[in-house]
Amino acid sequence: MSTNKHIDKICCITIAVALVLTIIFMNAGQLGVQAMSTAVGYASRLFNTSTVHSIDIVMDDWDSFIENCANEEYVNCTVIIDGEAYRNVGIRAKGNTSLTAVESYGNNRYSFKIEFDHYDDGGSYYGLDKLCLNNIIQDNTYMKDYLTYQLMREFGADAPLCSYSYITVNGDDWGLYLAVEGVEEAFLQRNYGSDYGQLYKPDSMDMGGGRGNGRGFDMENFDRPFNRGNERNGDRPFNDFSGMKPEEGMNSDRGMGGGRSMGSSDVSLIYSDDEFDSYSNIFDNAKTSLTDADKTRLISSLKEMNNGENIESVVNIQEVIRYFVVHNFVLNFDSYTGSMIHNYYLYEDEGLLSMIPWDYNLAFGGFQSQSDATDLVNYPIDTPVSGGTIDSRPMLAWIFGNEEYTELYHQYFAEFITQYFDSGYFADMIDTVSEMISPYVESDPTKFCTYEEFKNGVATLREFCLLRAESVNGQLNGTIPSTSDGQSQDSSAFIDASNLVISDMGDMGNMMGGGMHEQRR
């Protein structure tokens, strides 16, 4: 039996090559090599936005599942996405106040969360582990979430992917939903690679417990201090709503924004001390596993941010400013800039903080049940907090505490308006989406509004956004005041939106819109 005389040399070369490849793999980040995302498959399939996708939920006892949705317990089902079946999948109802609202009003059009890996470790849809199916409650336009996520992502903020999906149950029509990428492991890998940082969804439990942090919230007894009608709120700042006491101070246990705030100081991202327990609403809602070192690092970053020092070392400056440009344009007060101070994700990597958007179905004034469209269209971009002061939101305050950052914010806002509105891009997008989903809305058997209300809502949203862009241009060039104090003194140059009715787009006050007709299940 012959032996190759070069075998030793070949083995040495093979081992050397293997070692080099191992070193490259282990140090890919430092060498500038980007990790291949496992999410590429699902991003180009279910989240292809050029079409309405099909999702069929197959379950033996759907009626029983619906009757027990309020328990938010997972049930086994098969999910067929665009003709491809995924068995042994977990499904449960999801939502904050929307879950309670659906239950209270006797409707059964719940939002759902699907976990492909709930029963089978490693289960996924082309790399996607968690999928949210949003029922589009309180949104006659069907577009608030969709448009916001699209604009966020296109403008440079990390945002979940989404697309429209027509849901059937055991082959029978259920309705048009918005499919949204869960902000969990697959999202993190898609955006940050396998060596991602820490993810949190800060939320106060003041509204009630439960998985959704909204269980037990009584919609009927919710005292909305937001609807000011046509009044300008007297001598109070424009964003100081009745019942709010922003002067209560930075460390009020009731949260920044005063007595009606539903949050607390940690959810506001306010630094109080170095104790872990002081940030329970952040750490208890972590989406990634934490060590004490992770907690210490986050607290240290919050301290630096609150002090307004070394911002560039603790905040992803460009991404956070871009996030707030879009966020402040769409006017979502059911959020970090609102009185409840929730509906956002906080991402931290090596001490650097950034924001991830979530839940915009009540944007464009829907959360307040705002009746004055002109006030809302001209809402000041430089004092964007409702029910509080800018200083009460440290993640926002640093932008206005430094002239350089404020100038960058204005620069990005001008870029945003030019790129998406002055160019006609937004008008074309909303028209294209409306045309695509209209047949599905018309045939939707469980929708919260009539088809006519949908068409009217889309038209109102389109006009609202174009007028809002016109006002922002005026605020940037100085013809319209960009602060609440300035607007309280001079509103003569306001863009007139008196022909619009904000509730036509859907809001908290019309959850039982004309479309709440007979349910099929």
C-alpha positions as CSV (number, residue, x, y, z in Angstrom):
1,M,0.0,0.0,0.0
2,S,1.6,3.3,-1.1
3,T,1.6,6.4,0.9
4,N,1.7,9.9,-0.6
5,K,5.1,11.4,0.4
6,H,3.4,14.8,0.6
7,I,0.7,13.8,3.0
8,D,2.3,15.5,6.0
9,K,2.7,18.7,4.1
10,I,-0.9,18.5,2.8
11,C,-2.2,17.9,6.3
12,C,-0.2,20.9,7.7
13,I,-1.6,23.2,5.0
14,T,-5.1,22.0,5.6
15,I,-4.8,22.6,9.3
16,A,-3.3,26.1,8.7
17,V,-6.1,27.0,6.3
18,A,-8.7,25.8,8.9
19,L,-7.1,27.9,11.6
20,V,-7.0,31.0,9.4
21,L,-10.7,30.6,8.5
22,T,-11.5,30.1,12.2
23,I,-9.7,33.3,13.1
24,I,-11.5,35.2,10.4
25,F,-14.9,33.8,11.5
26,M,-14.3,34.6,15.1
27,N,-13.1,38.2,14.4
28,A,-15.4,38.9,11.5
29,G,-16.8,42.1,13.1
30,Q,-13.4,43.6,13.7
31,L,-12.3,42.8,10.2
32,G,-15.3,44.5,8.6
33,V,-17.0,41.2,7.6
34,Q,-20.7,41.4,8.0
35,A,-22.5,38.4,9.4
36,M,-25.1,36.9,7.0
37,S,-28.5,37.4,8.4
38,T,-30.8,34.4,8.8
39,A,-33.7,36.7,8.3
40,V,-33.1,37.2,4.5
41,G,-35.6,34.5,3.6
42,Y,-38.6,35.9,5.5
43,A,-37.8,39.5,4.6
44,S,-38.2,38.9,0.9
45,R,-41.2,36.5,1.3
46,L,-43.9,37.4,3.8
47,F,-42.7,41.0,4.0
48,N,-42.7,41.7,0.3
49,T,-44.9,44.7,0.4
50,S,-46.0,44.6,-3.3
51,T,-48.8,42.2,-2.6
52,V,-51.4,41.1,0.0
53,H,-50.3,37.8,1.4
54,S,-52.5,34.9,2.5
55,I,-52.4,33.3,6.0
56,D,-54.7,30.4,6.9
57,I,-54.9,29.4,10.5
58,V,-55.9,25.8,10.9
59,M,-57.2,24.8,14.3
60,D,-59.6,22.1,15.5
61,D,-61.5,24.2,18.1
62,W,-61.2,27.9,16.9
63,D,-64.4,28.9,18.8
64,S,-63.0,27.7,22.1
65,F,-59.7,29.5,21.4
66,I,-61.5,32.8,20.7
67,E,-63.7,32.5,23.8
68,N,-60.5,32.2,25.9
69,C,-58.3,34.8,24.1
70,A,-58.3,37.1,27.1
71,N,-56.2,34.5,28.9
72,E,-53.4,35.1,26.4
73,E,-52.5,31.4,26.5
74,Y,-50.8,29.7,23.6
75,V,-52.6,27.1,21.6
76,N,-51.2,24.7,19.0
77,C,-52.2,25.3,15.4
78,T,-51.0,25.0,11.8
79,V,-50.3,28.2,9.8
80,I,-50.3,28.2,6.0
81,I,-48.4,31.2,4.7
82,D,-48.8,31.8,0.9
83,G,-49.5,28.1,0.4
84,E,-46.6,26.8,2.7
85,A,-47.7,24.9,5.8
86,Y,-46.0,25.3,9.2
87,R,-47.3,22.8,11.8
88,N,-47.0,22.7,15.6
89,V,-47.0,26.5,15.8
90,G,-48.1,28.5,18.9
91,I,-50.7,31.2,18.7
92,R,-52.3,33.5,21.3
93,A,-54.1,36.8,21.4
94,K,-52.0,39.9,22.0
95,G,-52.4,43.6,22.7
96,N,-52.5,46.2,25.4
97,T,-55.7,48.2,25.7
98,S,-56.8,46.9,22.3
99,L,-57.1,43.4,23.8
100,T,-59.4,44.7,26.5
101,A,-61.3,46.8,24.0
102,V,-62.0,43.9,21.7
103,E,-63.2,41.9,24.7
104,S,-65.3,44.7,26.2
105,Y,-67.2,45.4,23.0
106,G,-68.0,41.9,22.2
107,N,-66.0,41.7,19.0
108,N,-63.7,38.7,18.4
109,R,-61.3,40.3,15.9
110,Y,-58.3,40.0,18.2
111,S,-54.7,40.6,17.3
112,F,-52.5,37.5,17.4
113,K,-49.0,36.5,18.1
114,I,-47.5,33.5,16.4
115,E,-44.5,31.7,17.7
116,F,-42.9,29.3,15.3
117,D,-40.5,28.1,17.9
118,H,-43.0,27.8,20.8
119,Y,-43.4,24.0,20.7
120,D,-40.4,23.2,18.5
121,D,-37.0,24.7,19.4
122,G,-35.5,26.1,16.3
123,G,-38.8,26.3,14.4
124,S,-39.1,29.3,12.2
125,Y,-40.5,30.7,9.0
126,Y,-37.4,31.3,6.8
127,G,-35.6,32.5,10.0
128,L,-38.5,34.4,11.5
129,D,-39.3,33.2,15.1
130,K,-42.1,35.6,16.1
131,L,-44.9,37.1,14.0
132,C,-47.6,39.6,15.1
133,L,-50.9,39.8,13.3
134,N,-52.4,43.2,14.1
135,N,-56.2,43.6,13.9
136,I,-55.9,47.3,12.9
137,I,-58.3,48.5,15.7
138,Q,-59.1,52.2,15.9
139,D,-57.6,52.8,12.5
140,N,-60.1,53.4,9.7
141,T,-57.3,54.0,7.3
142,Y,-55.7,50.5,7.8
143,M,-52.4,52.4,7.2
144,K,-51.1,54.1,10.3
145,D,-48.8,51.4,11.5
146,Y,-47.8,50.4,7.9
147,L,-46.9,53.9,6.7
148,T,-45.0,54.7,9.9
149,Y,-42.9,51.6,9.9
150,Q,-42.1,52.1,6.2
151,L,-41.1,55.7,6.7
152,M,-39.0,54.8,9.8
153,R,-37.1,52.1,8.1
154,E,-36.5,54.0,4.9
155,F,-35.4,57.1,6.8
156,G,-32.7,55.2,8.7
157,A,-34.3,54.0,12.0
158,D,-34.4,50.3,12.7
159,A,-38.0,49.3,12.5
160,P,-39.9,46.0,12.2
161,L,-40.9,44.7,8.7
162,C,-44.6,44.5,7.9
163,S,-47.0,43.7,5.1
164,Y,-50.7,43.1,4.6
165,S,-52.1,39.6,5.0
166,Y,-55.6,38.4,4.5
167,I,-56.4,35.9,7.2
168,T,-58.6,32.9,6.8
169,V,-59.5,30.4,9.6
170,N,-59.9,26.8,8.5
171,G,-60.4,28.2,5.0
172,D,-63.1,30.7,5.9
173,D,-62.6,34.5,5.6
174,W,-61.5,36.3,8.8
175,G,-60.1,39.6,7.7
176,L,-57.3,41.9,6.5
177,Y,-54.5,42.2,9.1
178,L,-51.1,43.7,9.2
179,A,-48.4,41.1,9.6
180,V,-45.5,42.6,11.7
181,E,-42.1,41.1,12.4
182,G,-41.8,40.5,16.1
183,V,-39.1,42.6,17.7
184,E,-37.2,39.7,19.1
185,E,-34.3,37.4,18.2
186,A,-34.9,37.3,14.4
187,F,-35.3,41.1,14.3
188,L,-32.1,41.5,16.3
189,Q,-30.1,39.2,14.0
190,R,-31.5,40.9,10.9
191,N,-30.4,44.3,12.1
192,Y,-27.4,43.8,14.2
193,G,-26.0,40.3,13.3
194,S,-25.5,37.4,15.6
195,D,-23.5,39.4,18.2
196,Y,-26.4,41.7,19.0
197,G,-26.8,43.7,22.2
198,Q,-29.6,44.0,24.8
199,L,-33.3,44.7,24.0
200,Y,-35.9,46.2,26.4
201,K,-39.5,47.1,26.1
202,P,-39.9,49.6,29.0
203,D,-43.5,49.6,30.3
204,S,-45.0,50.6,33.6
205,M,-47.4,48.1,35.2
206,D,-49.6,51.0,36.5
207,M,-52.2,50.2,33.9
208,G,-52.6,46.6,35.1
209,G,-50.6,43.5,34.8
210,G,-50.5,40.7,32.4
211,R,-48.4,39.8,29.4
212,G,-49.5,42.9,27.5
213,N,-49.1,45.4,30.4
214,G,-52.6,46.6,29.7
215,R,-54.7,43.9,31.3
216,G,-57.3,45.3,33.6
217,F,-57.2,48.7,32.0
218,D,-60.7,50.1,32.0
219,M,-61.4,51.9,28.8
220,E,-64.8,53.2,29.9
221,N,-63.4,54.9,33.0
222,F,-60.2,56.2,31.3
223,D,-60.2,59.9,32.0
224,R,-58.8,61.4,28.8
225,P,-57.3,64.8,29.5
226,F,-56.4,65.3,25.9
227,N,-59.6,66.4,24.0
228,R,-59.4,70.2,24.2
229,G,-61.9,70.8,21.5
230,N,-61.1,74.1,19.7
231,E,-59.6,75.8,22.7
232,R,-55.9,76.9,22.7
233,N,-55.6,75.9,26.4
234,G,-55.4,79.4,27.7
235,D,-52.0,80.6,28.9
236,R,-50.7,77.0,29.3
237,P,-48.2,75.7,26.9
238,F,-49.8,74.0,23.8
239,N,-48.8,70.5,25.0
240,D,-49.7,71.0,28.6
241,F,-53.1,69.3,28.7
242,S,-55.7,69.8,31.4
243,G,-54.9,67.9,34.5
244,M,-51.2,67.7,33.7
245,K,-48.7,69.1,36.1
246,P,-45.3,69.0,34.5
247,E,-43.8,71.1,37.2
248,E,-44.1,68.2,39.7
249,G,-40.4,67.5,39.0
250,M,-38.0,65.1,37.3
251,N,-38.2,62.3,39.9
252,S,-41.9,62.0,40.5
253,D,-42.9,58.4,41.1
254,R,-45.9,59.1,39.0
255,G,-43.8,59.8,36.0
256,M,-42.9,62.8,34.0
257,G,-45.8,64.6,32.6
258,G,-47.5,65.0,35.9
259,G,-50.3,63.5,37.8
260,R,-52.1,61.9,34.8
261,S,-48.9,60.2,33.6
262,M,-49.4,56.4,33.5
263,G,-45.6,55.8,33.4
264,S,-42.8,56.2,35.9
265,S,-39.4,57.7,35.9
266,D,-37.5,54.6,34.7
267,V,-39.9,54.2,31.7
268,S,-39.2,57.8,30.9
269,L,-35.5,56.8,30.9
270,I,-34.8,59.1,33.8
271,Y,-31.7,58.4,35.9
272,S,-32.4,58.3,39.6
273,D,-29.7,56.2,41.2
274,D,-27.5,53.2,40.7
275,E,-29.9,50.6,42.2
276,F,-31.2,47.9,39.9
277,D,-34.6,48.0,41.6
278,S,-35.1,51.6,40.5
279,Y,-35.3,50.4,36.9
280,S,-37.6,47.4,37.3
281,N,-40.0,48.6,34.5
282,I,-37.0,48.3,32.2
283,F,-35.2,45.2,33.4
284,D,-38.4,43.2,34.1
285,N,-39.4,43.8,30.5
286,A,-36.1,42.8,28.9
287,K,-36.4,40.7,25.7
288,T,-32.8,39.4,26.0
289,S,-31.2,37.6,28.9
290,L,-29.4,40.0,31.3
291,T,-26.4,40.0,33.6
292,D,-25.6,42.4,36.3
293,A,-22.9,43.9,34.0
294,D,-25.6,44.6,31.4
295,K,-27.8,46.4,34.0
296,T,-24.9,48.4,35.3
297,R,-23.9,49.4,31.8
298,L,-27.4,50.6,30.9
299,I,-27.7,52.6,34.1
300,S,-24.4,54.2,33.4
301,S,-25.6,55.2,29.9
302,L,-28.8,56.6,31.3
303,K,-26.8,58.7,33.8
304,E,-24.6,60.1,31.1
305,M,-27.5,60.9,28.9
306,N,-29.5,62.6,31.7
307,N,-26.5,64.7,32.5
308,G,-26.2,65.7,28.9
309,E,-22.6,64.7,28.9
310,N,-20.7,62.6,26.3
311,I,-23.9,62.0,24.4
312,E,-22.0,60.6,21.4
313,S,-20.7,57.8,23.6
314,V,-24.1,56.7,25.0
315,V,-26.6,57.5,22.2
316,N,-26.7,56.4,18.6
317,I,-27.1,60.1,17.6
318,Q,-28.1,59.9,14.0
319,E,-30.4,57.0,14.3
320,V,-32.3,58.4,17.3
321,I,-32.7,61.8,15.7
322,R,-34.1,60.1,12.6
323,Y,-36.4,58.1,14.8
324,F,-37.8,61.2,16.4
325,V,-38.1,63.1,13.1
326,V,-40.6,60.5,11.8
327,H,-42.1,60.0,15.2
328,N,-42.8,63.7,15.8
329,F,-44.2,64.0,12.3
330,V,-46.8,61.3,12.7
331,L,-47.9,62.6,16.2
332,N,-48.2,59.4,18.1
333,F,-49.0,60.3,21.8
334,D,-49.6,56.7,22.8
335,S,-45.8,56.5,23.1
336,Y,-42.6,57.8,24.7
337,T,-43.6,61.4,24.0
338,G,-47.1,60.9,25.4
339,S,-48.5,60.8,28.9
340,M,-48.4,56.9,29.2
341,I,-44.8,56.7,28.1
342,H,-44.7,53.3,26.5
343,N,-44.9,51.6,23.1
344,Y,-41.2,51.7,22.2
345,Y,-38.2,49.4,22.4
346,L,-34.9,50.4,23.9
347,Y,-31.8,48.8,22.3
348,E,-28.4,49.0,24.0
349,D,-25.1,47.7,22.6
350,E,-21.8,48.4,24.3
351,G,-23.4,51.3,26.2
352,L,-24.9,52.9,23.0
353,L,-28.7,53.5,23.2
354,S,-31.2,53.7,20.4
355,M,-35.0,53.6,20.0
356,I,-37.1,51.1,18.0
357,P,-40.7,52.1,17.0
358,W,-43.7,50.1,18.0
359,D,-47.5,50.4,17.8
360,Y,-48.7,53.4,15.7
361,N,-52.4,52.6,15.2
362,L,-53.3,55.7,17.3
363,A,-50.9,58.1,15.5
364,F,-52.1,61.2,13.7
365,G,-54.1,62.4,16.7
366,G,-56.0,59.1,17.3
367,F,-54.9,58.7,20.9
368,Q,-56.2,62.1,22.0
369,S,-59.5,62.0,20.1
370,Q,-58.3,65.4,18.9
371,S,-61.0,67.5,17.4
372,D,-59.0,70.5,16.1
373,A,-57.3,69.4,12.9
374,T,-55.5,72.7,12.4
375,D,-53.9,72.6,15.9
376,L,-52.7,69.0,15.2
377,V,-51.4,69.7,11.7
378,N,-49.3,72.6,13.1
379,Y,-48.2,70.7,16.2
380,P,-44.8,72.2,17.2
381,I,-41.8,70.1,16.2
382,D,-39.5,71.6,18.8
383,T,-41.8,70.9,21.8
384,P,-43.2,67.5,20.8
385,V,-44.1,66.1,24.2
386,S,-47.7,65.9,25.2
387,G,-48.6,66.0,28.9
388,G,-45.1,67.0,30.0
389,T,-42.0,68.9,29.3
390,I,-39.0,68.1,27.0
391,D,-36.8,67.7,30.1
392,S,-39.1,65.0,31.3
393,R,-38.0,62.8,28.4
394,P,-34.2,62.5,28.5
395,M,-33.9,60.5,25.3
396,L,-35.4,63.5,23.5
397,A,-34.1,66.3,25.8
398,W,-30.5,66.0,24.6
399,I,-31.5,66.9,21.1
400,F,-32.8,70.3,22.2
401,G,-30.2,70.8,24.9
402,N,-27.4,71.3,22.3
403,E,-27.5,73.7,19.4
404,E,-25.5,71.3,17.2
405,Y,-28.0,68.4,17.8
406,T,-31.0,70.7,17.3
407,E,-29.6,71.9,14.0
408,L,-29.0,68.3,13.0
409,Y,-32.6,67.5,14.0
410,H,-33.8,70.4,11.8
411,Q,-31.6,69.3,9.0
412,Y,-32.9,65.7,9.1
413,F,-36.5,67.0,9.3
414,A,-36.0,69.1,6.2
415,E,-34.4,66.1,4.4
416,F,-37.4,64.0,5.4
417,I,-40.0,66.5,4.1
418,T,-38.1,67.0,0.8
419,Q,-37.5,63.3,0.3
420,Y,-41.0,61.9,1.0
421,F,-43.4,64.8,0.6
422,D,-42.1,67.5,-1.7
423,S,-41.1,64.8,-4.1
424,G,-44.6,63.3,-4.3
425,Y,-43.3,59.9,-3.0
426,F,-45.7,59.8,-0.1
427,A,-48.8,60.7,-2.1
428,D,-47.9,58.0,-4.6
429,M,-47.2,55.4,-1.9
430,I,-50.5,56.0,-0.1
431,D,-52.4,55.8,-3.4
432,T,-50.7,52.6,-4.4
433,V,-51.3,50.9,-1.0
434,S,-54.9,52.0,-1.0
435,E,-55.5,50.6,-4.4
436,M,-53.9,47.3,-3.4
437,I,-55.8,46.7,-0.2
438,S,-59.2,48.2,-1.1
439,P,-60.7,45.0,-2.4
440,Y,-59.6,43.1,0.7
441,V,-61.0,45.8,3.1
442,E,-64.3,45.7,1.2
443,S,-64.6,42.0,1.6
444,D,-63.3,42.0,5.2
445,P,-66.1,40.4,7.3
446,T,-64.8,41.5,10.7
447,K,-63.5,45.0,10.0
448,F,-64.0,47.8,12.6
449,C,-65.3,50.3,10.1
450,T,-67.4,50.3,6.9
451,Y,-65.7,50.3,3.5
452,E,-67.0,53.9,3.0
453,E,-65.3,54.9,6.3
454,F,-62.1,53.3,5.2
455,K,-62.1,55.3,1.9
456,N,-62.9,58.5,3.8
457,G,-60.2,57.7,6.3
458,V,-57.5,57.2,3.7
459,A,-58.4,60.5,2.0
460,T,-58.2,62.3,5.3
461,L,-54.9,60.7,6.2
462,R,-53.5,61.6,2.8
463,E,-54.5,65.3,3.1
464,F,-53.5,65.5,6.7
465,C,-49.9,64.3,6.0
466,L,-49.5,66.7,3.1
467,L,-50.7,69.6,5.2
468,R,-48.5,68.5,8.1
469,A,-45.5,68.5,5.8
470,E,-46.4,72.0,4.7
471,S,-46.6,73.2,8.3
472,V,-43.2,71.5,9.1
473,N,-41.7,73.4,6.2
474,G,-43.0,76.6,7.7
475,Q,-41.7,75.7,11.1
476,L,-38.3,75.0,9.7
477,N,-38.1,78.3,7.8
478,G,-39.5,80.3,10.6
479,T,-42.8,81.4,9.2
480,I,-44.7,79.2,11.7
481,P,-43.6,79.0,15.4
482,S,-42.0,75.7,16.2
483,T,-42.6,75.7,19.9
484,S,-45.7,75.6,22.1
485,D,-44.9,79.0,23.6
486,G,-44.4,80.6,20.2
487,Q,-47.7,79.1,18.9
488,S,-49.7,80.3,21.9
489,Q,-48.6,83.9,21.0
490,D,-48.9,83.7,17.2
491,S,-51.0,81.2,15.2
492,S,-51.7,83.6,12.3
493,A,-49.5,81.6,9.8
494,F,-51.0,78.2,10.7
495,I,-51.8,75.9,7.8
496,D,-55.6,75.6,7.7
497,A,-56.9,72.1,8.2
498,S,-60.4,73.0,9.4
499,N,-61.9,71.0,6.6
500,L,-60.5,67.7,8.1
501,V,-62.1,65.6,10.8
502,I,-59.4,63.8,12.7
503,S,-61.8,61.0,13.9
504,D,-62.4,60.1,10.3
505,M,-59.0,58.4,10.4
506,G,-60.1,56.4,13.6
507,D,-59.3,57.1,17.2
508,M,-59.9,55.9,20.7
509,G,-63.4,57.3,20.7
510,N,-64.8,55.4,17.7
511,M,-63.8,51.8,18.5
512,M,-67.3,50.8,17.7
513,G,-67.3,52.4,14.2
514,G,-70.0,51.8,11.7
515,G,-68.3,48.6,10.6
516,M,-69.0,46.7,13.8
517,H,-71.6,44.6,12.1
518,E,-72.5,41.0,12.7
519,Q,-69.5,38.8,13.3
520,R,-69.1,35.5,11.4
521,R,-67.8,33.7,14.5
